[in-house]
C-alpha cells in the first residue's frame, strides 16, 4: 500500500505537469473512442481521455492494482510492454513518458502494430532530451519521482523508430517551458514563450502523432463526388463538365448554386439535359450564404466515397483532379490540399497583394497547425466522405466561424489528426465573371480565423485556462 500512496504523492506534487499532459491528450483523442494506454501507471491519463472502452497495461503490479481500484470501469493488466499481445483493435494507442523505461522501443512498436488499423492514431509524449540533467537533478532532490533507467531520445529518433515499425508520423509539436504551477510565470512561459521560435527548442514535452502506413487501394474501390459551388458562373458551366475527368469507380458532379442572377442555374439544367452520359446534380443553396454553406450542402448531397471541391471559375484546372485522387487512393494523405504557390502562375491570375497574403497565411498556418501548408485558400480540397463526417460530427469544437469552407475543413482535419498532403496546381486567370474576394474585408476574416486556430489549437482550447494558473 505504501507504494500506491507513493504513486499518488508524486502525482499530487506535480499536479500542474500532469494536468497539462491530460490537456494535450484530451485535445488529440476523440472522446468515446477505443483506447489502449501502454505504460499506464495508475490509470489517470486513460480515464482523462474518456474512452468508451479503455485498456491500460503496465509492468508495475502496484500501479495496476491502484488503477483497478480507482477506475473500475476501465480494464487494466500487468504486462511487460515488450511482450504485449492483445487480439483487439484500438482507435488510439497512448504512450506517455514511458519510452525511457523500455530497453527495446522498436519491439514495443512492433507489438502494438497488430492492434491498429488505418484509422488508429499512435499518440506519444516524451521529455525533450535537453532536459535530461535538469530532470535527473529534480529526481535527486525529491522534486520528481526517481527512475532507474531512461532512454533520452530526440523526436526525430522516435519518428525513425516508428517508421521502422511501419508507422507514418503525421505531426510533431512541443509544449511546456515551465512544468511547475507558479502564478504568472507558468502562464508566461507556457502560453507565450513556449510558442516562440528559439524558446520552442527548449520545451519539456515533445508530442508525436503517427498512423499505420496505409495500403493503397484500387480505383474500383472508390467513387468520387465533385462539388462545384457556383454564383454567377454561367459561362464556365459547360467547360467544367467537359474538363472534370472521370475518376475511380464513377464520378458525379454536384453543382450548388448560390442564387445566381446571370442564368447559372438554368445553364446547369440545360447541361444536365445535354450530357445524359454523366451524373450531374443541381442543388439550390436557398437561404444559405457563402461558399462554406454551399460546400456543406454539396457534401450532404454527395453519394461518392471521396469528396472534392472544384471552384467554378476553373482557375485551378480540373485536369489536376486525378493527381489528388491518386494521392488519396495510394494512402499518401487523408486530406489532400491544393497549392497554387509552387508553379509559376498566369499573369493576372493573382494580384500581388493577394500573393503576399497567401504566402503569409501559409507560413502562419504551418506554425499554428503543426503540418505544412503552402496555400490555405486554394479551392481544391479532397477527403474521404467517412473522414469528412468525423469533421462534421466534431465541428462544435471550433464553431461555425468560416464563410469560405476552407478553414472548417483544414482545422477539422488537423483536429482529427489526418495526414495532410499538398498537391501543386497551375493557377490560371479567370476567363468569365468576376471574383467575389474582397482583399481587405476577407483579410480581416482570415486574421480572425487565425486567432480561432491559435486559441483552439496552440492553446489547446482557449484563453480561459489562464485564469487558473
C-alpha positions as CSV (number, residue, x, y, z in Angstrom):
1,X,0.0,0.0,0.0
2,X,2.9,2.3,0.7
3,X,4.0,2.1,-3.0
4,X,0.4,3.0,-4.1
5,X,0.5,6.0,-1.8
6,X,3.9,6.9,-3.2
7,X,2.5,7.0,-6.7
8,X,-0.4,9.3,-5.7
9,X,2.1,11.5,-3.7
10,X,4.2,12.2,-6.9
11,X,1.1,12.9,-8.9
12,X,-0.1,15.5,-6.3
13,X,3.3,17.0,-6.0
14,X,3.4,17.5,-9.8
15,X,-0.3,18.1,-10.5
16,X,0.4,21.1,-12.7
17,X,2.5,19.0,-15.1
18,X,0.0,16.1,-15.1
19,X,-2.9,18.5,-15.8
20,X,-1.0,19.8,-18.8
21,X,-0.3,16.3,-20.1
22,X,-4.0,15.4,-19.7
23,X,-4.9,18.5,-21.6
24,X,-2.7,17.6,-24.5
25,X,-4.2,14.1,-24.8
26,X,-7.8,15.3,-24.5
27,X,-7.1,17.6,-27.4
28,X,-5.7,14.8,-29.6
29,X,-8.0,11.9,-28.5
30,X,-11.7,11.9,-29.6
31,X,-14.0,11.1,-26.6
32,X,-15.8,7.8,-26.8
33,X,-13.0,6.0,-28.6
34,X,-11.4,2.7,-28.0
35,X,-8.1,3.5,-26.3
36,X,-5.0,1.4,-25.3
37,X,-2.5,3.0,-22.9
38,X,0.9,1.3,-22.9
39,X,2.7,2.2,-19.7
40,X,-0.5,3.4,-18.0
41,X,0.9,3.6,-14.4
42,X,-2.1,4.5,-12.1
43,X,-4.6,4.9,-15.0
44,X,-5.3,8.7,-14.6
45,X,-4.5,9.6,-18.2
46,X,-6.6,6.8,-19.6
47,X,-9.5,7.9,-17.6
48,X,-9.0,11.5,-18.5
49,X,-9.5,10.9,-22.3
50,X,-13.0,9.4,-21.6
51,X,-12.8,6.3,-23.7
52,X,-15.9,4.1,-24.4
53,X,-13.5,1.2,-24.0
54,X,-10.2,1.6,-22.3
55,X,-7.3,-0.9,-21.7
56,X,-4.2,0.0,-19.7
57,X,-1.1,-2.1,-19.4
58,X,2.0,-1.6,-17.2
59,X,4.7,-3.8,-15.7
60,X,4.3,-2.3,-12.3
61,X,1.9,-4.5,-10.3
62,X,1.3,-1.9,-7.6
63,X,0.4,0.7,-10.1
64,X,-2.1,-1.6,-11.9
65,X,-3.7,-2.6,-8.5
66,X,-4.2,1.1,-7.8
67,X,-5.6,1.8,-11.3
68,X,-8.1,-1.1,-10.9
69,X,-9.3,0.3,-7.6
70,X,-9.6,3.9,-8.8
71,X,-11.1,3.3,-12.2
72,X,-13.1,0.1,-12.2
73,X,-14.9,1.0,-15.4
74,X,-11.6,0.5,-17.3
75,X,-9.5,-2.6,-17.9
76,X,-6.0,-2.9,-16.5
77,X,-3.5,-5.7,-16.8
78,X,0.1,-6.3,-15.6
79,X,2.2,-6.8,-18.7
80,X,5.7,-6.0,-19.9
81,X,5.1,-3.7,-23.0
82,X,7.8,-5.7,-24.8
83,X,5.7,-8.8,-24.5
84,X,2.4,-7.1,-25.3
85,X,-0.2,-9.2,-27.2
86,X,-3.9,-8.2,-27.3
87,X,-6.2,-9.6,-30.0
88,X,-8.1,-6.3,-30.4
89,X,-8.1,-3.1,-32.5
90,X,-8.0,0.4,-31.0
91,X,-8.7,3.9,-32.2
92,X,-5.8,5.3,-30.2
93,X,-2.7,4.0,-28.6
94,X,-1.2,6.3,-25.9
95,X,2.4,6.2,-24.9
96,X,3.1,8.9,-22.2
97,X,6.6,9.4,-20.7
98,X,7.3,5.6,-20.7
99,X,9.6,5.3,-23.7
100,X,12.5,5.9,-21.5
101,X,11.8,2.8,-19.5
102,X,11.9,0.3,-22.4
103,X,15.1,-1.4,-23.5
104,X,13.8,-2.1,-27.0
105,X,11.4,0.6,-28.1
106,X,11.1,-0.7,-31.7
107,X,9.9,-4.1,-30.3
108,X,7.1,-2.3,-28.4
109,X,6.0,-0.5,-31.6
110,X,6.1,-3.8,-33.5
111,X,3.9,-5.4,-30.7
112,X,1.5,-2.5,-31.0
113,X,1.2,-2.7,-34.8
114,X,-1.3,-5.7,-35.0
115,X,-3.7,-3.7,-32.6
116,X,-4.0,-0.9,-35.1
117,X,-5.8,-0.3,-38.4
118,X,-5.6,2.6,-40.9
119,X,-7.7,4.8,-38.6
120,X,-5.7,4.2,-35.5
121,X,-3.5,7.1,-34.1
122,X,-0.4,6.5,-32.0
123,X,0.0,9.4,-29.6
124,X,3.4,9.8,-27.9
125,X,4.6,12.4,-25.4
126,X,8.1,12.3,-24.1
127,X,10.7,14.6,-22.5
128,X,12.9,16.8,-24.6
129,X,16.4,15.2,-24.3
130,X,17.8,18.6,-23.5
131,X,16.1,18.4,-20.1
132,X,17.9,15.2,-19.1
133,X,20.2,16.7,-16.5
134,X,17.5,19.0,-15.1
135,X,15.1,16.1,-14.6
136,X,17.9,14.0,-13.1
137,X,18.7,16.8,-10.6
138,X,14.9,17.1,-9.8
139,X,14.8,13.4,-9.0
140,X,17.9,13.7,-6.8
141,X,16.4,16.5,-4.7
142,X,12.9,15.0,-4.4
143,X,11.0,17.1,-6.9
144,X,10.4,14.3,-9.3
145,X,9.8,10.5,-9.0
146,X,13.2,8.7,-9.3
147,X,13.7,6.4,-12.3
148,X,16.5,3.8,-12.6
149,X,16.9,3.6,-16.4
150,X,15.9,6.0,-19.1
151,X,16.4,6.5,-22.8
152,X,16.7,10.1,-23.8
153,X,15.6,10.4,-27.4
154,X,15.0,13.4,-29.7
155,X,11.7,13.5,-31.5
156,X,13.4,12.6,-34.8
157,X,14.7,9.4,-33.3
158,X,11.3,8.5,-32.1
159,X,9.9,9.2,-35.6
160,X,12.6,6.9,-37.1
161,X,11.7,4.1,-34.8
162,X,8.1,4.5,-35.7
163,X,8.9,4.4,-39.4
164,X,11.0,1.2,-38.9
165,X,7.8,-0.3,-37.4
166,X,5.6,0.7,-40.3
167,X,4.1,3.8,-38.8
168,X,4.0,7.2,-40.5
169,X,4.4,10.4,-38.5
170,X,1.6,12.9,-39.0
171,X,2.8,15.7,-36.9
172,X,5.1,16.8,-34.2
173,X,4.7,19.5,-31.6
174,X,6.1,20.6,-28.3
175,X,4.7,22.1,-25.1
176,X,5.5,23.4,-21.6
177,X,8.6,25.5,-20.9
178,X,8.0,25.6,-17.2
179,X,6.5,22.4,-15.6
180,X,5.5,23.9,-12.2
181,X,2.5,25.9,-11.3
182,X,3.7,29.4,-10.3
183,X,1.2,32.2,-10.8
184,X,2.1,34.4,-13.7
185,X,5.4,32.7,-14.5
186,X,3.7,29.4,-15.7
187,X,1.3,31.3,-17.9
188,X,4.0,33.5,-19.4
189,X,6.3,30.5,-20.1
190,X,3.7,28.0,-21.3
191,X,1.3,30.2,-23.2
192,X,3.6,32.8,-24.7
193,X,7.3,32.0,-24.7
194,X,6.9,28.2,-25.4
195,X,5.3,29.1,-28.7
196,X,8.1,31.4,-30.0
197,X,11.0,30.4,-32.2
198,X,14.1,29.7,-30.2
199,X,12.2,29.1,-27.0
200,X,10.2,26.2,-28.5
201,X,13.5,24.3,-28.9
202,X,13.7,24.1,-25.1
203,X,10.1,22.9,-24.4
204,X,9.9,20.0,-22.0
205,X,7.3,17.9,-23.7
206,X,7.5,16.6,-27.3
207,X,4.4,15.3,-29.0
208,X,4.5,12.9,-31.9
209,X,1.3,11.6,-33.6
210,X,1.6,8.8,-36.0
211,X,-0.6,6.4,-38.1
212,X,-0.2,3.0,-39.6
213,X,1.3,3.2,-43.1
214,X,-1.8,2.6,-45.2
215,X,-2.1,0.1,-48.1
216,X,-3.0,1.6,-51.5
217,X,-6.5,0.7,-52.7
218,X,-7.7,0.1,-56.3
219,X,-9.5,2.7,-58.4
220,X,-12.6,0.5,-58.5
221,X,-12.8,0.7,-54.7
222,X,-13.6,4.4,-54.7
223,X,-16.3,6.5,-56.3
224,X,-15.9,10.3,-56.4
225,X,-18.2,13.3,-55.9
226,X,-17.0,16.6,-57.3
227,X,-18.7,19.6,-55.6
228,X,-18.8,22.8,-57.6
229,X,-20.2,25.9,-55.7
230,X,-21.5,28.5,-58.2
231,X,-22.6,32.1,-58.1
232,X,-22.9,33.9,-61.4
233,X,-20.7,31.4,-63.3
234,X,-23.0,30.7,-66.3
235,X,-20.1,30.9,-68.8
236,X,-18.0,28.3,-67.0
237,X,-20.6,25.5,-66.6
238,X,-20.1,23.8,-69.9
239,X,-16.3,23.9,-69.7
240,X,-16.5,22.5,-66.1
241,X,-18.5,19.5,-67.3
242,X,-16.2,18.8,-70.2
243,X,-13.0,19.2,-68.2
244,X,-13.8,17.4,-65.0
245,X,-12.4,13.9,-65.6
246,X,-13.9,10.5,-64.6
247,X,-12.2,9.0,-61.6
248,X,-12.4,5.8,-59.7
249,X,-15.5,3.6,-59.9
250,X,-17.5,6.6,-61.1
251,X,-17.7,10.4,-60.8
252,X,-20.7,12.5,-60.1
253,X,-20.7,16.3,-60.5
254,X,-22.8,18.3,-57.9
255,X,-23.3,22.0,-58.7
256,X,-24.5,24.0,-55.7
257,X,-25.9,27.3,-56.9
258,X,-26.0,30.3,-54.6
259,X,-29.0,32.2,-56.1
260,X,-27.2,33.3,-59.3
261,X,-28.7,36.2,-61.2
262,X,-27.0,35.5,-64.6
263,X,-28.8,32.3,-65.5
264,X,-26.3,29.9,-64.0
265,X,-28.9,27.5,-62.6
266,X,-30.7,27.4,-65.9
267,X,-27.4,26.7,-67.7
268,X,-26.7,23.8,-65.3
269,X,-30.2,22.3,-66.0
270,X,-29.5,22.7,-69.8
271,X,-26.2,20.9,-69.4
272,X,-27.8,18.1,-67.4
273,X,-30.2,17.6,-70.4
274,X,-27.3,17.7,-72.9
275,X,-25.0,15.3,-71.1
276,X,-27.1,12.3,-70.1
277,X,-23.9,10.1,-70.0
278,X,-22.7,12.0,-67.0
279,X,-24.2,12.0,-63.5
280,X,-24.8,15.7,-62.8
281,X,-26.9,17.1,-60.0
282,X,-28.1,20.7,-59.2
283,X,-28.6,21.7,-55.6
284,X,-30.1,25.1,-54.8
285,X,-28.3,26.8,-51.9
286,X,-31.5,28.6,-50.9
287,X,-31.3,30.8,-47.9
288,X,-27.8,29.8,-47.1
289,X,-24.9,32.2,-47.8
290,X,-21.3,31.8,-48.6
291,X,-19.1,29.2,-50.2
292,X,-18.8,27.3,-46.9
293,X,-22.5,26.7,-46.7
294,X,-22.6,25.7,-50.4
295,X,-19.8,23.1,-49.8
296,X,-21.6,21.6,-46.8
297,X,-24.8,21.3,-48.9
298,X,-22.9,19.7,-51.7
299,X,-21.2,17.2,-49.3
300,X,-24.6,16.4,-47.8
301,X,-26.0,15.5,-51.3
302,X,-22.9,13.5,-52.4
303,X,-23.0,9.7,-52.7
304,X,-19.3,9.2,-53.6
305,X,-16.7,7.6,-51.3
306,X,-14.4,10.6,-52.0
307,X,-15.4,14.3,-51.9
308,X,-13.5,17.0,-53.8
309,X,-14.2,20.7,-54.2
310,X,-13.7,22.3,-57.7
311,X,-14.0,26.0,-58.0
312,X,-16.4,27.0,-60.8
313,X,-14.1,29.7,-62.1
314,X,-11.7,26.9,-63.3
315,X,-8.6,28.9,-62.2
316,X,-7.4,25.7,-60.6
317,X,-7.6,23.3,-63.6
318,X,-10.0,20.3,-63.2
319,X,-7.4,18.3,-65.2
320,X,-5.3,18.1,-62.0
321,X,-8.0,16.3,-60.0
322,X,-6.6,12.8,-60.8
323,X,-3.4,13.8,-59.0
324,X,-5.4,14.5,-55.9
325,X,-7.3,11.2,-56.3
326,X,-4.0,9.3,-56.7
327,X,-2.6,10.8,-53.5
328,X,-5.7,9.8,-51.6
329,X,-6.0,6.4,-53.2
330,X,-2.4,5.5,-52.6
331,X,-2.5,6.5,-48.9
332,X,-0.1,9.5,-49.2
333,X,-2.5,11.6,-47.2
334,X,-6.1,11.7,-45.9
335,X,-6.7,15.4,-46.6
336,X,-5.4,16.5,-49.9
337,X,-4.9,20.2,-50.2
338,X,-4.2,22.1,-53.4
339,X,-1.3,24.6,-53.6
340,X,-1.2,27.4,-56.2
341,X,2.1,28.8,-54.9
342,X,4.6,26.1,-56.3
343,X,4.4,26.5,-60.1
344,X,4.6,29.9,-61.9
345,X,1.0,31.2,-62.4
346,X,-0.5,33.0,-65.3
347,X,-0.3,36.8,-65.3
348,X,-3.4,38.4,-63.7
349,X,-4.2,35.1,-62.1
350,X,-3.5,36.5,-58.6
351,X,-2.9,40.1,-57.7
352,X,0.4,40.9,-55.9
353,X,-1.2,41.7,-52.5
354,X,-3.2,38.5,-52.7
355,X,0.0,36.6,-53.4
356,X,1.8,38.1,-50.5
357,X,-1.1,37.5,-48.2
358,X,-1.4,33.9,-49.3
359,X,2.3,33.2,-48.6
360,X,2.0,34.9,-45.2
361,X,-1.1,32.9,-44.2
362,X,0.6,29.7,-45.4
363,X,3.5,30.2,-43.1
364,X,1.2,31.3,-40.3
365,X,-1.0,28.2,-40.6
366,X,2.0,25.9,-40.8
367,X,3.1,27.2,-37.4
368,X,-0.4,27.2,-36.0
369,X,-1.4,23.7,-37.2
370,X,1.8,21.7,-37.0
371,X,1.5,20.4,-40.5
372,X,2.9,22.0,-43.7
373,X,0.6,24.4,-45.6
374,X,1.9,26.4,-48.6
375,X,-1.6,27.6,-49.6
376,X,-4.6,27.7,-47.3
377,X,-7.1,29.3,-49.8
378,X,-6.7,27.1,-52.9
379,X,-10.3,25.9,-53.5
380,X,-9.4,22.3,-54.5
381,X,-9.5,20.0,-51.5
382,X,-10.2,16.3,-51.4
383,X,-11.2,14.0,-48.5
384,X,-13.0,10.7,-48.0
385,X,-16.6,11.1,-47.1
386,X,-16.2,9.0,-43.9
387,X,-13.4,11.3,-42.8
388,X,-15.5,14.4,-43.6
389,X,-18.3,13.0,-41.4
390,X,-15.9,12.8,-38.5
391,X,-15.0,16.5,-39.0
392,X,-18.7,17.4,-39.2
393,X,-19.6,15.5,-36.1
394,X,-16.9,17.3,-34.1
395,X,-17.4,20.8,-35.7
396,X,-18.6,22.3,-32.4
397,X,-15.0,22.4,-31.1
398,X,-14.3,25.3,-33.4
399,X,-17.8,26.5,-34.0
400,X,-19.5,27.9,-37.2
401,X,-16.9,30.5,-37.9
402,X,-15.9,30.1,-41.6
403,X,-17.8,31.6,-44.5
404,X,-15.2,30.2,-47.0
405,X,-15.4,26.5,-46.0
406,X,-11.6,26.0,-46.4
407,X,-10.7,26.5,-42.8
408,X,-13.6,24.5,-41.5
409,X,-12.0,21.5,-43.3
410,X,-8.4,22.4,-42.6
411,X,-8.9,22.9,-38.8
412,X,-11.1,19.8,-38.6
413,X,-8.6,17.7,-40.5
414,X,-5.8,18.8,-38.1
415,X,-8.0,18.2,-35.0
416,X,-8.8,14.7,-36.2
417,X,-5.1,14.1,-36.9
418,X,-5.5,13.4,-40.6
419,X,-2.3,13.3,-42.7
420,X,-2.3,16.5,-44.9
421,X,-0.6,16.3,-48.3
422,X,-0.4,19.2,-50.7
423,X,-0.7,18.8,-54.5
424,X,0.6,21.7,-56.6
425,X,-1.7,23.1,-59.3
426,X,-1.0,25.5,-62.1
427,X,-3.1,28.6,-61.3
428,X,-4.8,30.3,-64.3
429,X,-6.5,33.6,-64.9
430,X,-10.3,33.7,-64.7
431,X,-12.0,33.8,-68.2
432,X,-15.6,34.5,-67.2
433,X,-17.2,36.6,-64.4
434,X,-15.6,38.4,-61.5
435,X,-14.0,37.3,-58.3
436,X,-16.1,37.7,-55.1
437,X,-13.0,38.0,-52.9
438,X,-12.5,41.4,-51.1
439,X,-8.8,41.6,-50.2
440,X,-9.2,43.7,-47.1
441,X,-12.6,42.5,-45.7
442,X,-11.7,38.9,-46.2
443,X,-8.1,39.5,-45.0
444,X,-9.6,40.6,-41.7
445,X,-11.7,37.5,-41.6
446,X,-8.6,35.4,-42.2
447,X,-6.9,37.1,-39.2
448,X,-9.9,36.3,-37.1
449,X,-9.8,32.7,-38.1
450,X,-6.1,32.6,-37.3
451,X,-7.0,33.7,-33.8
452,X,-9.5,30.9,-33.6
453,X,-6.8,28.4,-34.6
454,X,-4.4,30.0,-32.1
455,X,-6.7,29.6,-29.2
456,X,-8.2,26.3,-30.0
457,X,-5.0,24.5,-31.3
458,X,-1.9,26.3,-29.9
459,X,-3.6,26.9,-26.5
460,X,-5.5,23.6,-26.6
461,X,-8.9,25.1,-26.0
462,X,-8.7,28.8,-25.2
463,X,-7.6,31.7,-23.1
464,X,-9.9,30.8,-20.2
465,X,-7.3,28.4,-18.7
466,X,-5.0,31.3,-18.0
467,X,-7.3,32.3,-15.0
468,X,-6.4,29.0,-13.2
469,X,-2.6,29.3,-13.5
